[in-house]
């Protein structure tokens, strides 16, 4: 492994992320040099140059899988048209999912498992050990419930465990398959797959084309819209150096998406007082979940655009020639950017993983750069990055607009499972709240699948970043936009 890579691998949570990064970096490097087309087939060999493979049965299969990763990195489809893509040939190491009998089976005489099985799927060998006929099993779990030795277990694949909306099926070849009607593009399966067999489609080439175009003809400027969760990323450098690095890449201006969050907080608070009940519209995966699983509640989704779209809309209103690129932790933002309400304003979406690859594709060592300033938003706009932040911002927005008499009862949902519970209660008329803040990822945006590092440790960083805001009120932050 080259020395440069040894330093970089420490910037990610897992080696799967690191492998994904290497592919993105190589694709980007060739794109900058206009040598991608003639080198597409050589990238897998460049990443795995030796005759031995430490990840697969042989180097040839490893390179074949890398070839598919290159396609995803180039924005191509390898399995349908979803943002979330399954690399079939990489998805073959997980054991068969479903109920199975373990070595703990003692061959007891009671045979309770056989008695409760509604389909006669359980039989016994000459040692009285139970076996499950998968062609008959309906995965009801009754056998596991009655086994006195807990010898029957339900094996689920990591991707299926991670997907809380049950959008992952297993196809006839044993590979994962995405149910597009249920999928919210949250990317939880992408981060949790131990073999990197599920990936989010990249638009890194679109961003490079935008930057190269602005450098060549100067007819437009490319703006970077960065999510507030950036404060918990790139921990090896200072935030000001990251901002400087973005400008070194070729971005004309760096703007906080948190400023869009300030705008949303003010308008969403007002809309709430007018309608009496709302669900938030900031998290695209949460909005998608409502539309697919709770369509009867879709009328309650806030009509406000998300912070990403809102601030991009402002940028293009101010500079009609502008191109806006959102950079954050969210794979669902890639899907949101394809929606009709977002297309006119957001030109591309990058994750923090992809930004790291961009920096290194141009050999920009951000730790050696001077610090630049990012100070557009308020404390309240910045804390949108963590669960509960939006609700706190709505409280402040009500106060600043003289609407504090409105009896706000907010419920902040941390992860899609909590969202489901709140929405079910609303459907049944037993929810003691008039505002549902929905965040599909655990912890909020700081838990997004496209993060370099994940986990609740980033929450403190978001709050600290918020307190460093120069503008202390939402009104002060958005006053510059009027």
BELVENDA-V440263 format. One record per pair of residues at least 12 apart in sequence whose C-alpha atoms are under 8 Angstrom apart, sorted by sequence separation. I is the first residue (numbers start at 1). J is the second residue. D is the distance in Angstrom with one decimal. If there is no record, write none. Layout:
{{I J D} {I J D}}
This chain:
{{121 133 5.0} {167 179 4.9} {210 222 7.0} {312 324 6.1} {337 349 7.3} {380 392 7.2} {381 393 7.0} {443 455 7.3} {446 458 6.3} {27 40 7.8} {72 85 7.6} {121 134 7.3} {141 154 7.8} {167 180 7.3} {187 200 7.0} {380 393 5.0} {395 408 7.6} {443 456 6.1} {446 459 7.1} {48 62 7.8} {121 135 7.9} {167 181 7.8} {287 301 7.4} {334 348 7.6} {422 436 7.4} {48 63 7.0} {121 136 5.2} {167 182 5.1} {334 349 5.6} {27 43 7.7} {120 136 7.2} {121 137 5.5} {166 182 7.2} {167 183 5.2} {333 349 6.8} {334 350 7.8} {380 396 7.8} {443 459 7.5} {26 43 6.8} {119 136 6.2} {165 182 6.7} {45 63 6.4} {69 87 7.6} {119 137 6.7} {165 183 7.1} {308 326 6.8} {44 63 5.1} {68 87 6.7} {109 128 8.0} {119 138 7.7} {165 184 8.0} {391 410 6.4} {419 438 5.9} {23 43 7.6} {44 64 7.6} {107 127 6.5} {108 128 7.1} {281 301 6.2} {326 346 7.2} {331 351 7.0} {391 411 7.8} {419 439 7.4} {107 128 4.4} {279 300 5.9} {280 301 6.1} {281 302 5.4} {324 345 6.9} {325 346 6.3} {328 349 7.9} {330 351 6.4} {391 412 6.8} {419 440 7.5} {44 66 5.3} {65 87 7.5} {106 128 7.9} {107 129 4.5} {224 246 7.6} {278 300 5.1} {279 301 4.8} {280 302 5.6} {281 303 7.3} {284 306 8.0} {323 345 8.0} {324 346 5.3} {325 347 5.8} {326 348 6.4} {327 349 6.0} {328 350 6.5} {329 351 5.2} {411 433 6.3} {416 438 7.6} {44 67 5.9} {106 129 6.7} {107 130 6.9} {277 300 6.8} {278 301 5.8} {279 302 5.9} {281 304 6.6} {282 305 7.3} {283 306 7.3} {323 346 7.5} {324 347 5.4} {325 348 4.9} {326 349 4.8} {327 350 4.7} {328 351 4.9} {329 352 5.7} {409 432 7.3} {410 433 5.5} {413 436 7.2} {415 438 7.6} {416 439 6.7} {23 47 7.6} {43 67 7.7} {65 89 6.5} {105 129 6.2} {278 302 5.8} {281 305 6.9} {282 306 4.5} {323 347 6.1} {324 348 7.0} {325 349 5.6} {326 350 6.1} {327 351 5.5} {328 352 5.6} {388 412 5.2} {409 433 4.6} {410 434 6.2} {411 435 6.3} {412 436 6.2} {413 437 5.9} {414 438 7.2} {415 439 5.5} {416 440 4.5} {22 47 7.3} {65 90 6.1} {105 130 7.1} {117 142 6.6} {163 188 6.3} {281 306 6.1} {282 307 6.5} {325 350 7.2} {327 352 6.6} {387 412 6.5} {388 413 7.8} {408 433 7.8} {409 434 5.4} {410 435 4.6} {411 436 5.2} {412 437 4.7} {413 438 5.1} {414 439 5.8} {415 440 4.5} {416 441 6.7} {41 67 7.2} {44 70 7.9} {116 142 6.3} {117 143 6.3} {162 188 5.7} {163 189 6.0} {387 413 7.1} {408 434 6.7} {409 435 6.3} {410 436 5.9} {411 437 6.1} {412 438 6.4} {413 439 6.0} {414 440 7.1} {415 441 4.8} {416 442 7.8} {43 70 7.7} {116 143 6.4} {162 189 5.5} {224 251 6.2} {387 414 5.8} {408 435 7.4} {410 437 7.2} {412 439 7.9} {414 441 7.0} {415 442 4.4} {222 250 7.7} {223 251 5.7} {224 252 7.8} {226 254 7.1} {228 256 6.8} {327 355 7.6} {414 442 5.4} {415 443 7.0} {101 130 6.7} {113 142 7.3} {114 143 7.2} {159 188 7.7} {160 189 7.3} {222 251 5.2} {223 252 5.7} {224 253 6.3} {225 254 6.0} {226 255 6.3} {227 256 6.4} {228 257 6.7} {316 345 6.8} {414 443 5.8} {415 444 7.1} {40 70 7.6} {101 131 6.4} {113 143 4.3} {159 189 4.6} {162 192 6.5} {221 251 7.4} {222 252 5.5} {223 253 5.0} {224 254 4.7} {225 255 4.9} {226 256 5.2} {227 257 5.1} {228 258 5.9} {414 444 6.4} {100 131 7.7} {101 132 7.2} {112 143 7.3} {113 144 7.3} {158 189 7.5} {159 190 7.6} {221 252 5.8} {222 253 7.2} {223 254 5.9} {224 255 6.1} {225 256 5.6} {226 257 5.5} {227 258 6.6} {271 302 7.6} {100 132 6.6} {223 255 7.2} {225 257 5.5} {313 345 5.2} {99 132 7.9} {113 146 6.3} {159 192 6.1} {309 342 5.9} {312 345 5.4} {313 346 7.9} {112 146 6.3} {113 147 6.2} {158 192 6.2} {159 193 5.6} {268 302 6.9} {312 346 6.2} {112 147 6.7} {158 193 5.9} {215 250 7.4} {158 194 7.6} {268 304 6.6} {309 345 6.4} {267 304 7.2} {309 346 6.5} {211 249 8.0} {212 250 8.0} {308 346 7.9} {211 250 5.8} {99 139 6.5} {211 251 6.9} {264 304 6.6} {98 139 6.5} {264 305 7.3} {99 141 7.2} {264 306 7.1} {23 66 7.7} {27 70 7.1} {106 149 7.8} {264 307 6.3} {105 149 6.8} {263 307 7.5} {99 144 7.9} {104 149 6.7} {261 306 7.5} {262 307 7.9} {23 69 7.0} {24 70 7.5} {27 73 7.1} {104 150 7.5} {105 151 5.1} {260 306 7.7} {261 307 4.6} {264 310 7.5} {391 437 6.5} {23 70 6.2} {27 74 7.2} {104 151 4.8} {105 152 7.7} {260 307 4.2} {261 308 8.0} {263 310 7.5} {285 332 5.8} {390 437 6.8} {103 151 7.0} {259 307 7.5} {260 308 6.4} {284 332 6.0} {20 69 7.5} {24 73 5.7} {102 151 5.3} {258 307 6.8} {260 309 7.7} {261 310 8.0} {284 333 6.5} {388 437 7.3} {23 73 7.1} {101 151 5.9} {102 152 6.1} {257 307 5.9} {260 310 5.3} {101 152 4.6} {102 153 7.2} {257 308 5.6} {260 311 4.4} {100 152 5.6} {101 153 6.6} {259 311 6.7} {284 336 6.2} {387 439 6.6} {99 152 6.6} {100 153 5.7} {99 153 5.5} {100 154 6.5} {257 311 6.3} {99 154 4.2} {100 155 7.3} {387 442 7.9} {98 154 5.2} {99 155 6.1} {387 443 5.3} {97 154 7.4} {98 155 5.1} {386 443 5.7} {387 444 4.5} {97 155 5.1} {98 156 6.2} {386 444 4.5} {387 445 7.7} {96 155 7.5} {97 156 5.0} {385 444 6.1} {386 445 5.8} {95 155 7.9} {97 157 6.2} {385 445 4.9} {386 446 6.0} {384 445 7.9} {385 446 6.0} {95 157 7.6} {94 157 6.6} {386 459 6.2} {400 474 7.8} {400 475 7.1} {386 462 7.2} {385 462 6.9} {397 474 7.0} {96 174 7.6} {396 474 7.8} {383 462 6.1} {382 462 7.1} {383 463 6.2} {382 463 7.9} {92 174 7.0} {91 174 7.9} {92 175 6.4} {225 308 7.4} {382 465 7.3} {383 466 6.1} {91 175 5.4} {382 466 5.2} {91 176 6.9} {381 466 7.8} {225 311 8.0} {379 465 7.8} {380 466 7.0} {88 175 5.9} {225 312 7.5} {379 466 4.1} {88 176 7.5} {378 466 7.0} {379 467 5.7} {379 468 7.5} {86 176 6.8} {379 469 5.6} {86 177 6.8} {378 469 5.5} {86 178 7.6} {377 469 6.7} {378 470 7.1} {379 471 7.3} {85 178 7.8} {376 469 7.9} {377 470 7.9} {378 471 5.0} {379 472 6.2} {380 473 7.6} {381 474 7.4} {84 178 7.8} {375 469 6.4} {377 471 6.6} {378 472 5.6} {379 473 7.3} {380 474 6.8} {375 470 6.6} {376 471 7.8} {378 473 5.9} {379 474 7.9} {378 474 5.7} {353 450 5.8} {377 474 7.8} {82 180 6.8} {230 328 6.9} {352 450 5.9} {353 451 6.1} {378 476 7.8} {186 285 5.7} {223 322 6.9} {225 324 6.8} {227 326 7.5} {229 328 7.1} {351 450 5.0} {352 451 5.4} {353 452 5.6} {378 477 5.5} {184 284 7.8} {185 285 6.4} {221 321 6.8} {222 322 5.9} {223 323 6.0} {224 324 6.2} {225 325 5.9} {226 326 6.0} {227 327 6.2} {228 328 8.0} {229 329 7.3} {351 451 6.9} {352 452 6.1} {377 477 5.3} {84 185 6.2} {184 285 4.8} {220 321 5.0} {221 322 5.1} {222 323 4.7} {223 324 4.9} {224 325 5.1} {225 326 4.6} {226 327 4.8} {227 328 4.9} {376 477 6.7} {377 478 7.7} {83 185 6.4} {93 195 8.0} {184 286 7.5} {219 321 7.3} {220 322 5.6} {221 323 6.2} {222 324 6.0} {223 325 6.1} {224 326 6.0} {225 327 6.0} {226 328 6.1} {227 329 7.6} {82 185 7.9} {84 187 6.9} {220 323 7.1} {222 325 7.3} {224 327 6.9} {91 195 7.3} {184 288 5.6} {90 195 6.9} {184 289 6.1} {84 190 7.7} {90 196 7.4} {91 197 5.2} {183 289 8.0} {90 197 4.9} {182 289 7.5} {89 197 7.9} {88 197 7.0} {249 358 7.9} {87 197 5.1} {182 292 6.3} {249 359 7.1} {86 197 5.9} {87 198 6.0} {181 292 6.9} {182 293 7.7} {86 198 4.5} {87 199 7.6} {85 198 5.6} {86 199 6.5} {210 323 7.6} {249 362 7.7} {84 198 6.9} {85 199 5.3} {245 359 7.3} {84 199 5.8} {85 200 5.9} {262 377 7.0} {330 445 7.0} {84 200 4.6} {85 201 6.6} {248 364 7.7} {262 378 7.0} {265 381 7.7} {329 445 6.6} {83 200 5.6} {84 201 6.2} {259 376 6.2} {329 446 7.0} {331 448 7.4} {83 201 5.2} {207 325 7.3} {256 374 7.2} {258 376 7.8} {259 377 4.5} {262 380 6.9} {329 447 7.6} {330 448 5.1} {331 449 6.5} {233 352 7.7} {245 364 7.0} {255 374 7.2} {256 375 7.6} {258 377 5.6} {259 378 7.2} {262 381 4.7} {329 448 4.8} {330 449 6.1} {331 450 6.1} {254 374 7.3} {256 376 6.1} {258 378 7.5} {261 381 4.8} {329 449 6.2} {330 450 5.5} {245 366 5.7} {255 376 6.9} {256 377 6.6} {260 381 7.5} {261 382 7.5} {329 450 4.3} {330 451 7.7} {230 352 7.9} {244 366 7.6} {259 381 6.0} {328 450 7.3} {329 451 4.6} {258 381 4.5} {259 382 7.9} {261 384 6.9} {328 451 7.5} {77 201 7.5} {165 289 7.9} {242 366 6.2} {245 369 7.2} {258 382 5.0} {76 201 7.1} {241 366 5.6} {244 369 6.9} {265 390 7.2} {269 394 5.4} {75 201 5.3} {241 367 6.5} {244 370 6.9} {258 384 7.3} {268 394 7.3} {269 395 7.8} {72 199 7.3} {74 201 7.8} {75 202 4.9} {241 368 8.0} {244 371 6.1} {72 200 7.3} {73 201 6.3} {74 202 6.3} {75 203 5.5} {241 369 5.7} {243 371 7.3} {244 372 5.2} {265 393 5.9} {266 394 7.1} {269 397 6.1} {270 398 7.2} {72 201 5.1} {73 202 4.9} {74 203 6.9} {75 204 7.8} {237 366 6.9} {238 367 7.4} {241 370 5.9} {242 371 7.8} {243 372 5.8} {265 394 5.4} {269 398 5.8} {294 423 7.6} {69 199 8.0} {72 202 6.2} {73 203 7.4} {74 204 7.2} {75 205 7.6} {237 367 5.4} {240 370 7.5} {241 371 4.5} {243 373 7.1} {273 403 7.9} {286 416 7.3} {297 427 7.4} {73 204 7.3} {74 205 6.3} {200 331 6.7} {236 367 7.6} {240 371 4.1} {241 372 6.3} {243 374 7.1} {262 393 7.9} {266 397 5.1} {239 371 7.6} {240 372 4.6} {265 397 6.1} {266 398 7.4} {238 371 7.5} {240 373 5.7} {270 403 8.0} {273 406 6.6} {286 419 7.8} {240 374 7.1} {266 401 7.9} {207 348 6.5} {206 348 6.9} {187 330 7.8} {186 330 7.1} {187 331 5.8} {186 331 5.9} {187 332 7.2} {203 348 6.7} {185 331 6.3} {186 332 5.1} {203 349 6.7} {204 350 6.7} {185 332 4.7} {203 350 6.8} {184 332 6.9} {202 350 7.5} {185 335 6.9} {204 354 6.9} {202 354 7.9} {286 438 5.8} {229 382 8.0} {286 439 6.2} {228 382 5.3} {285 439 7.8} {286 440 5.5} {228 383 7.3} {280 435 7.6} {283 438 6.8} {285 440 6.0} {228 384 7.4} {229 385 5.3} {278 434 6.5} {279 435 5.7} {280 436 6.2} {283 439 5.9} {228 385 5.8} {229 386 7.9} {277 434 4.5} {278 435 5.0} {279 436 4.6} {280 437 5.2} {283 440 7.1} {227 385 7.6} {276 434 6.5} {277 435 5.7} {278 436 6.5} {279 437 6.1} {280 438 6.2} {279 438 7.2} {272 435 7.7} {17 191 7.9} {31 205 7.0} {20 196 7.9} {28 204 7.1} {32 208 7.0} {28 205 6.9} {31 208 7.3} {16 194 7.1} {16 195 6.7} {17 196 7.9} {16 196 5.7} {24 204 7.9} {28 208 7.6} {32 212 7.9} {266 474 7.7} {263 474 8.0} {262 474 5.7} {232 446 7.5} {262 477 7.3} {263 478 6.7} {229 445 6.6} {262 478 6.8} {229 446 5.5} {233 451 7.2} {234 452 7.4} {259 477 7.1} {233 452 6.3} {259 478 7.1} {233 453 6.7} {11 234 7.4} {11 236 7.5} {232 458 5.0} {232 459 7.8} {229 458 8.0} {232 461 5.4} {231 461 6.2} {232 462 6.5} {231 462 6.0} {229 462 6.4} {228 462 7.3} {231 465 6.3} {83 331 7.7} {83 332 7.9} {83 334 7.0} {165 416 7.7} {83 335 6.3} {164 416 6.6} {164 417 6.6} {188 441 7.7} {186 440 7.0} {186 441 7.3} {191 449 5.7} {190 449 6.9} {188 448 7.8} {187 448 7.6} {188 449 5.9} {186 448 7.6} {187 449 5.2} {186 449 7.1} {187 450 7.8} {28 357 7.5} {29 358 8.0} {24 354 6.8} {28 358 6.5} {32 362 7.9} {21 353 6.6} {25 357 4.5} {29 361 4.6} {21 354 7.0} {24 357 5.9} {25 358 6.3} {28 361 5.9} {29 362 6.7} {24 358 7.9} {21 356 7.7} {22 357 7.3} {25 360 6.6} {26 361 6.8} {17 353 7.9} {21 357 5.8} {25 361 5.1} {17 452 8.0} {13 452 6.7} {12 452 5.1} {13 453 5.4} {11 452 6.7} {12 453 5.8} {13 454 7.3} {11 453 7.6}}
